Amino acid sequence: MQKLLKPLFHLPLYLFAFISAGLNAAPFIPQSDSVVLEQLPFKASDPTTRELRQLRAELSTNPRNLDKATRLAQRYYELALADGDPRFIGYAQAALTPWWDLADAPVPVLVLRATLRQYSHNFSSALTDLNLATRLEPGNGTAWSLLAAIHMVQADYATARQDCDKLRDLASSLIVVACHAAVDSLNGDADKAYIALQKAYASTPAAPANEKLWVLTRLAEISDRLGKAAEADAYFQAALKLKISDAYLLAVYAEFLHDENRHNEVIALLKDKERSDVLLMRLALAEKALKTPRAAEHEEVIKVRFDAARLRGDKLHIQDEARFYLYFLANHPLPNPPPKGEGTNESLRKFYLNESLRLAQENWKDQHEPSDARMLMEAALAAKDKVAAQPALDWYKQSRIEDRHLLRLAKALQELKP
């Protein structure tokens, strides 16, 4: 799954999480103020609609009003995270147009620009913005949390820990523990991280709902990787009960349910979420597993979206496109359960398997997280190419990550004959 990073705490952006991304479309930048940006999924009387309309009207009279521009960009970014609609990222960038190309942009713009740049996997430029922001404003907690997020995606765990340390006087104790736990859970100390995060959460019942959402989602993910399926499910359910719209939570819970063969629950969870490519992919996987009538329809929609993204030169969808080639076009048996696919011409099937592997390898160049490793291992295993999976296997060994899914795949790859 592509990752869309969020800062660790609401200062002033959303809570940090990794969503691949991951929302699969290139940002649309309008060419003039007369362009209608969107038909929002809200009623005209909805408070969000009124807020956005007012901010746009105020900004149109003075596009260089920094406060209005950053507030509008922030709200659009939050909507992208909540709804999974990538168009909001383009609208956020458009709000920052007067400062977008300035190397010495104000700190609020630097942080927001980095947030949007990492969305496009432009991690180098995002890091440049964030490093400048923290030099100019060492107490900017949002910048430090985003640095931690990017360094974790890049598997630079030592630097990510240093970023977490910078939050000690800038964030709640829960968030500081959560930041370190997120790093440790990827770097050989998952049990320690899990216990520490459980204790921190239990001791802060009055924590803001957004902090609770972040922590519960992390606890669910760590539980799942450690093989504690019942605990993972309980944490996912607790996160959902907070009633905070969050596309990342829906995506990772859907993946968990798919691994547990609970495909009907995936469909119930995501049935009204087709606008998000990330969520549509997970919905379609469940429909394919159950051979529902809408499976073919959604498969075609995904194919059209990926074809359009390729024409735009958009690579944000690359991990899910690798998954699409593997489990849809190549009709490779789904991991859970493994129903027999319909017949596919063998030469064409081999092409799709190789294309899936190529895309998974390309995705691995930029992102080194469990889902990225899993996709590369699954594609390499299907193509019977152990050598192709070696970078992910090396990371798996060096990071010392504890992950039941990666352990299963690593064992299967080791058993492949040369």
C-alpha positions as CSV (number, residue, x, y, z in Angstrom):
1,M,0.0,0.0,0.0
2,Q,1.3,3.4,-0.9
3,K,1.9,5.6,2.1
4,L,0.6,9.0,2.9
5,L,2.4,10.3,6.0
6,K,0.7,12.3,8.7
7,P,2.5,14.2,11.5
8,L,2.5,12.6,14.9
9,F,0.2,15.0,16.5
10,H,-2.3,17.8,15.7
11,L,0.2,20.7,15.4
12,P,-1.8,21.6,13.4
13,L,-2.1,18.7,11.0
14,Y,-3.5,15.2,11.5
15,L,-1.9,12.4,13.4
16,F,1.0,10.7,11.8
17,A,0.4,7.4,9.9
18,F,1.6,5.7,6.8
19,I,-1.0,5.5,3.9
20,S,0.8,4.4,1.3
21,A,-0.6,6.4,-0.3
22,G,-0.9,6.1,-1.4
23,L,-4.0,7.7,-2.7
24,N,-3.5,6.9,-6.3
25,A,-3.7,10.0,-8.5
26,A,-1.6,12.9,-9.4
27,P,-2.5,16.3,-7.8
28,F,-4.5,18.5,-10.1
29,I,-3.3,22.1,-10.1
30,P,-5.9,24.6,-11.5
31,Q,-4.7,27.1,-14.0
32,S,-6.9,30.0,-12.9
33,D,-9.2,31.0,-10.0
34,S,-12.2,30.5,-12.3
35,V,-11.7,26.8,-12.4
36,V,-14.2,24.8,-10.4
37,L,-12.0,22.8,-8.1
38,E,-14.4,20.0,-7.0
39,Q,-17.9,18.8,-6.2
40,L,-17.3,18.0,-2.6
41,P,-18.9,15.0,-1.0
42,F,-20.8,17.2,1.4
43,K,-24.1,18.9,1.4
44,A,-24.2,22.6,0.9
45,S,-25.3,23.1,4.5
46,D,-22.5,20.9,5.8
47,P,-20.1,22.8,8.1
48,T,-17.1,21.6,6.1
49,T,-18.6,23.0,2.9
50,R,-19.3,26.3,4.5
51,E,-15.8,26.5,6.0
52,L,-14.1,25.7,2.7
53,R,-16.3,28.1,0.8
54,Q,-15.5,30.9,3.2
55,L,-11.8,30.3,3.2
56,R,-11.7,30.2,-0.6
57,A,-13.6,33.4,-0.8
58,E,-11.3,35.1,1.6
59,L,-8.2,33.8,-0.1
60,S,-9.4,34.9,-3.5
61,T,-9.4,38.5,-2.4
62,N,-5.8,38.2,-1.2
63,P,-4.0,35.1,-2.4
64,R,-0.9,36.0,-0.4
65,N,-2.7,35.9,3.0
66,L,-0.5,33.4,4.6
67,D,-2.8,32.5,7.5
68,K,-5.8,31.8,5.1
69,A,-3.7,30.0,2.6
70,T,-2.2,27.6,5.1
71,R,-5.5,27.0,6.9
72,L,-7.1,26.1,3.6
73,A,-4.2,23.9,2.5
74,Q,-4.3,22.1,5.9
75,R,-8.1,21.5,5.7
76,Y,-7.7,20.0,2.2
77,Y,-4.9,17.8,3.3
78,E,-7.0,16.6,6.3
79,L,-9.9,15.8,3.9
80,A,-7.5,13.7,1.7
81,L,-6.5,11.7,4.8
82,A,-10.1,11.3,6.0
83,D,-11.7,10.5,2.6
84,G,-9.0,8.9,0.5
85,D,-9.7,11.3,-2.3
86,P,-6.3,12.5,-3.9
87,R,-7.8,15.5,-5.5
88,F,-7.7,17.4,-2.2
89,I,-3.9,17.2,-2.4
90,G,-3.9,19.3,-5.6
91,Y,-6.3,21.8,-4.1
92,A,-4.0,22.1,-1.0
93,Q,-1.0,22.8,-3.3
94,A,-3.0,25.3,-5.3
95,A,-3.7,27.3,-2.0
96,L,0.1,27.6,-1.5
97,T,0.8,28.8,-5.1
98,P,2.5,32.1,-4.1
99,W,5.1,30.3,-2.0
100,W,5.3,27.0,-3.7
101,D,8.6,27.6,-5.6
102,L,10.3,29.7,-2.9
103,A,13.4,28.1,-1.3
104,D,13.0,30.5,1.7
105,A,9.3,30.1,2.2
106,P,7.8,30.8,5.6
107,V,8.0,27.9,8.1
108,P,4.3,27.1,7.9
109,V,4.6,26.7,4.2
110,L,7.8,24.7,4.4
111,V,6.0,22.2,6.7
112,L,2.9,22.0,4.6
113,R,4.9,21.8,1.3
114,A,6.9,19.0,2.8
115,T,3.7,17.2,3.8
116,L,2.4,17.4,0.2
117,R,5.7,16.6,-1.4
118,Q,6.1,13.4,0.6
119,Y,2.6,12.5,-0.7
120,S,4.2,12.4,-4.1
121,H,7.1,10.4,-2.8
122,N,9.4,13.4,-3.3
123,F,11.1,12.5,-0.1
124,S,14.3,14.4,-0.9
125,S,12.6,17.7,-1.4
126,A,10.4,17.1,1.7
127,L,13.4,16.5,3.8
128,T,15.1,19.7,2.5
129,D,12.0,21.7,3.6
130,L,11.7,20.0,7.0
131,N,15.4,20.4,7.8
132,L,15.2,24.1,7.0
133,A,12.0,24.4,9.0
134,T,13.6,22.8,12.1
135,R,16.6,25.0,11.8
136,L,14.5,28.1,11.7
137,E,12.0,26.9,14.3
138,P,13.5,24.1,16.4
139,G,10.3,23.8,18.4
140,N,8.1,22.9,15.4
141,G,6.8,19.5,16.5
142,T,4.9,18.8,13.3
143,A,8.2,19.1,11.3
144,W,10.0,16.7,13.7
145,S,7.1,14.2,13.5
146,L,7.1,14.3,9.7
147,L,10.9,13.8,9.7
148,A,10.4,10.7,11.9
149,A,7.8,9.4,9.5
150,I,9.9,9.8,6.4
151,H,13.0,8.3,8.1
152,M,10.9,5.3,9.1
153,V,9.7,4.9,5.5
154,Q,13.4,5.0,4.4
155,A,14.3,2.4,7.1
156,D,16.7,5.0,8.7
157,Y,15.7,3.9,12.2
158,A,18.5,5.6,14.1
159,T,17.7,9.0,12.7
160,A,14.0,8.4,13.3
161,R,14.7,7.8,17.0
162,Q,16.5,11.1,17.1
163,D,13.5,12.8,15.6
164,C,11.3,11.2,18.2
165,D,13.7,12.5,20.9
166,K,13.1,16.0,19.7
167,L,9.4,15.7,20.5
168,R,9.9,15.2,24.3
169,D,9.2,18.8,25.1
170,L,6.8,19.4,22.2
171,A,4.2,16.7,22.4
172,S,2.3,14.7,25.0
173,S,4.0,11.8,26.7
174,L,1.7,9.4,24.9
175,I,2.9,10.7,21.5
176,V,6.5,10.5,22.5
177,V,6.1,6.9,23.6
178,A,4.1,6.2,20.4
179,C,6.8,7.6,18.2
180,H,9.5,5.5,19.8
181,A,7.3,2.4,19.8
182,A,6.6,2.9,16.0
183,V,10.4,2.8,15.4
184,D,11.1,-0.1,17.8
185,S,8.3,-2.2,16.3
186,L,10.0,-2.1,13.0
187,N,13.5,-2.7,14.3
188,G,13.6,-5.8,16.4
189,D,11.8,-4.7,19.6
190,A,8.2,-5.2,18.7
191,D,7.3,-6.9,22.1
192,K,8.9,-4.1,24.1
193,A,7.2,-1.4,21.9
194,Y,3.9,-3.2,22.2
195,I,4.0,-3.3,26.0
196,A,5.2,0.3,26.3
197,L,2.5,1.6,24.0
198,Q,-0.2,-0.4,25.8
199,K,0.9,1.0,29.2
200,A,1.1,4.6,27.8
201,Y,-2.4,4.3,26.3
202,A,-4.0,2.8,29.4
203,S,-2.5,5.6,31.6
204,T,-3.8,8.5,29.4
205,P,-7.6,7.9,29.2
206,A,-8.2,11.6,28.6
207,A,-6.0,11.8,25.5
208,P,-7.5,13.6,22.5
209,A,-9.4,11.4,20.1
210,N,-6.9,11.9,17.3
211,E,-4.1,10.7,19.5
212,K,-6.1,7.7,20.5
213,L,-6.8,6.9,16.9
214,W,-3.1,6.9,16.0
215,V,-2.1,4.8,19.0
216,L,-4.9,2.2,18.6
217,T,-4.0,1.8,14.9
218,R,-0.4,1.3,15.8
219,L,-1.3,-1.3,18.5
220,A,-3.5,-3.1,16.0
221,E,-0.7,-3.3,13.4
222,I,1.9,-4.4,15.9
223,S,-0.5,-7.1,17.3
224,D,-1.1,-8.4,13.8
225,R,2.6,-8.6,13.0
226,L,3.2,-10.5,16.2
227,G,0.4,-12.9,15.4
228,K,-2.0,-11.7,18.1
229,A,-5.0,-11.6,15.7
230,A,-7.7,-11.3,18.4
231,E,-6.0,-8.4,20.0
232,A,-5.4,-6.7,16.6
233,D,-9.1,-7.0,15.8
234,A,-10.0,-5.5,19.2
235,Y,-7.8,-2.5,18.6
236,F,-9.0,-2.0,15.1
237,Q,-12.6,-2.1,16.4
238,A,-11.8,0.4,19.2
239,A,-10.3,2.7,16.6
240,L,-13.4,2.5,14.4
241,K,-15.6,3.3,17.4
242,L,-13.9,6.7,17.7
243,K,-15.9,7.7,14.6
244,I,-13.1,9.6,13.0
245,S,-13.0,9.3,9.2
246,D,-9.5,7.9,8.3
247,A,-8.7,6.2,5.0
248,Y,-5.5,4.6,6.4
249,L,-7.4,2.9,9.2
250,L,-9.9,1.5,6.8
251,A,-7.2,0.2,4.4
252,V,-5.1,-1.6,7.0
253,Y,-8.1,-3.1,8.8
254,A,-9.3,-4.3,5.4
255,E,-6.0,-6.0,4.8
256,F,-6.1,-7.6,8.2
257,L,-9.6,-8.9,7.5
258,H,-8.5,-10.2,4.1
259,D,-5.6,-12.1,5.8
260,E,-8.2,-13.6,8.2
261,N,-10.4,-14.7,5.3
262,R,-13.2,-12.4,6.5
263,H,-14.0,-11.0,3.1
264,N,-17.6,-10.3,3.7
265,E,-16.6,-7.9,6.5
266,V,-14.2,-6.1,4.0
267,I,-17.1,-5.5,1.7
268,A,-19.3,-4.2,4.5
269,L,-16.5,-1.9,5.6
270,L,-15.7,-0.5,2.2
271,K,-18.9,-0.7,0.2
272,D,-19.3,3.1,0.0
273,K,-15.6,4.0,-0.4
274,E,-15.0,3.4,-4.1
275,R,-13.7,7.0,-4.7
276,S,-10.4,6.0,-3.0
277,D,-8.2,3.9,-5.2
278,V,-6.5,2.4,-2.2
279,L,-9.8,1.3,-0.7
280,L,-11.3,0.2,-4.0
281,M,-8.4,-2.1,-4.5
282,R,-9.1,-3.8,-1.1
283,L,-12.8,-4.0,-1.8
284,A,-12.2,-5.6,-5.2
285,L,-9.8,-8.2,-3.6
286,A,-12.5,-9.2,-1.2
287,E,-15.1,-9.4,-4.0
288,K,-12.8,-11.5,-6.1
289,A,-12.2,-13.9,-3.3
290,L,-15.9,-14.3,-2.9
291,K,-16.7,-14.1,-6.6
292,T,-19.3,-11.5,-6.2
293,P,-21.2,-9.9,-9.1
294,R,-19.4,-6.6,-8.7
295,A,-15.9,-8.0,-8.8
296,A,-15.5,-7.7,-12.5
297,E,-16.9,-4.2,-12.6
298,H,-14.5,-3.0,-9.9
299,E,-11.6,-4.7,-11.6
300,E,-12.3,-2.8,-14.8
301,V,-12.6,0.5,-12.8
302,I,-9.2,-0.1,-11.2
303,K,-7.6,-1.0,-14.6
304,V,-9.0,2.3,-16.1
305,R,-7.6,4.3,-13.2
306,F,-4.2,2.7,-13.5
307,D,-4.1,3.2,-17.2
308,A,-4.9,6.9,-16.8
309,A,-2.3,7.2,-14.1
310,R,0.3,5.7,-16.4
311,L,-0.5,8.2,-19.1
312,R,0.0,11.0,-16.7
313,G,3.4,9.6,-15.6
314,D,1.9,9.1,-12.1
315,K,3.8,6.4,-10.1
316,L,2.0,7.0,-6.8
317,H,-0.1,3.8,-7.3
318,I,2.8,1.6,-8.0
319,Q,2.5,-0.9,-5.1
320,D,-1.2,-1.4,-5.7
321,E,-0.6,-1.7,-9.4
322,A,1.9,-4.5,-8.7
323,R,-0.8,-6.2,-6.6
324,F,-3.4,-5.7,-9.5
325,Y,-1.1,-7.4,-12.0
326,L,-0.5,-10.3,-9.7
327,Y,-3.9,-11.1,-8.3
328,F,-6.2,-9.8,-11.0
329,L,-4.5,-9.9,-14.4
330,A,-2.3,-12.9,-13.8
331,N,-5.1,-14.6,-11.9
332,H,-2.5,-15.7,-9.3
333,P,-4.3,-17.4,-6.4
334,L,-5.2,-15.0,-3.7
335,P,-3.1,-15.6,-0.5
336,N,-6.2,-16.1,1.7
337,P,-8.1,-18.2,0.6
338,P,-6.5,-19.6,-2.6
339,P,-9.4,-20.1,-5.0
340,K,-8.6,-21.3,-8.5
341,G,-8.6,-18.4,-10.9
342,E,-10.1,-18.5,-14.4
343,G,-7.8,-19.7,-17.1
344,T,-5.2,-17.2,-18.5
345,N,-3.0,-17.7,-21.5
346,E,0.3,-18.9,-20.0
347,S,2.5,-16.5,-21.9
348,L,0.3,-13.6,-21.0
349,R,0.2,-14.7,-17.4
350,K,4.0,-14.8,-17.3
351,F,4.1,-11.3,-18.7
352,Y,1.7,-10.1,-15.9
353,L,3.7,-11.9,-13.2
354,N,6.9,-10.2,-14.5
355,E,5.3,-6.8,-14.7
356,S,4.0,-7.2,-11.1
357,L,7.6,-8.0,-10.0
358,R,9.0,-5.1,-11.9
359,L,6.6,-2.7,-10.3
360,A,7.2,-4.1,-6.8
361,Q,10.9,-3.7,-7.3
362,E,10.4,-0.1,-8.5
363,N,8.3,0.6,-5.4
364,W,11.0,-0.9,-3.1
365,K,13.5,1.7,-4.4
366,D,11.6,4.5,-2.5
367,Q,9.9,2.8,0.4
368,H,11.1,0.1,2.9
369,E,8.1,-0.7,5.0
370,P,6.5,-4.1,5.9
371,S,3.8,-3.7,3.1
372,D,6.5,-2.9,0.6
373,A,8.5,-5.9,1.5
374,R,5.5,-8.1,1.5
375,M,4.5,-7.0,-2.0
376,L,8.0,-7.6,-3.4
377,M,8.2,-11.0,-1.7
378,E,4.8,-12.0,-3.0
379,A,5.6,-11.0,-6.5
380,A,9.0,-12.7,-6.5
381,L,7.5,-15.9,-5.1
382,A,4.8,-15.9,-7.7
383,A,7.4,-15.4,-10.4
384,K,9.7,-18.0,-8.7
385,D,12.5,-15.5,-8.6
386,K,14.3,-15.6,-5.3
387,V,17.0,-13.2,-6.4
388,A,14.5,-10.5,-7.1
389,A,13.3,-10.7,-3.6
390,Q,16.8,-10.4,-2.1
391,P,16.6,-6.7,-1.2
392,A,13.5,-7.2,0.8
393,L,14.9,-10.4,2.4
394,D,18.1,-8.4,3.3
395,W,16.0,-5.7,4.9
396,Y,13.9,-8.3,6.7
397,K,17.1,-9.8,8.2
398,Q,18.9,-6.5,9.0
399,S,15.9,-4.7,10.5
400,R,15.1,-7.7,12.7
401,I,11.4,-6.9,12.2
402,E,9.0,-9.4,13.7
403,D,6.2,-10.0,11.2
404,R,4.3,-13.2,10.7
405,H,3.5,-12.5,7.1
406,L,7.0,-11.7,6.1
407,L,8.3,-14.7,8.0
408,R,6.0,-17.0,6.0
409,L,7.1,-15.4,2.7
410,A,10.8,-15.5,3.7
411,K,10.5,-19.2,4.4
412,A,8.7,-19.9,1.1
413,L,11.3,-18.0,-0.8
414,Q,14.2,-19.9,0.9
415,E,12.6,-23.1,-0.3
416,L,12.5,-22.0,-3.9
417,K,14.9,-24.1,-6.1
418,P,17.6,-22.1,-7.9
